[in-house]
Every structure is written in structure tokens, then in C-alpha cells.
């Protein structure tokens, strides 16, 4: 298990628009080319199970996460099934005027990757997620 702290990335939109994007399942999911066949199962008012097929390092496999949203502050994620199953992390959103800072803190693990690969794989995944979200949020901000 490795602890990852990724601080200081920003989205070019105010925090309320970032949360509009996050909650728009269709647009948000559509921006992520590494997932397909998404399914949502409501657990509570703030928590749901997200299941999909995920392309992780070139291979498609089933993936499940328990995600709790606490707008406009945080998203807490437990990776239940998939390449990083057992990982737990939180996204924190901080308003910065016309921008929103996003910081990620978590412990990442894998039952399928060698221990020395876990940190690199987790950082690659986080970079990919941000790399798909940032332009989609920027495009949504231009339309609003």
C-alpha cells in the first residue's frame, strides 16, 4: 500500500460549475474514454456504487467503486473491484474564484500489480482522470 498526495491541480471553472459537471452522469462519463457500460446503484442520499468496465493499462476489466459525494467539498472513494481494489482516497475541492483547486489524498493498493508498480499505476490513473475532466469542465464553462 502506498500513500499518495497530489495537491494543487486546478479546473478552469468555479466550484459550483465543477460540481454540476461531476453530477452530470452522462457528460461526466462521456468524457472518460477509459470506462464503458456504466451502472449506478444508489446506496444513500450521498453514496452510490459505480460499476463499469475500465481500461486500465491497456486491458478492459470489471470495476466497482463506492463513491460518497459531499458537495461542494469532497468525494470519498473506495475501490471495491478492479486493478486498484482496496484503495481508498478523497478528492478535496477548494474554490479559488473563477477556478477550483483539486487535491487528492489516499492509500492505493492492488492485488494484481507488484508492490513497486502501485504508485506509478495510481498516479497514471489520476493523471488520466484529470486529463479527461479538465478539458470537459473548460468546455462546459464556455457554454454556461
Secondary structure, 3 states (H helix, E strand, C coil): CEEEEEEEEEECCCHHHHHHHHHCHHHHHHHCCCEEEEEEEECCCCEEEEEEEEEECCEEEEEEEEEEEECCCEEEEEEEECCCCCCEEEEEEEEECCEEEEEEEEEECCCCCCHHHHHHHHHHHHHHHHHHHHHHHHHHHHHC
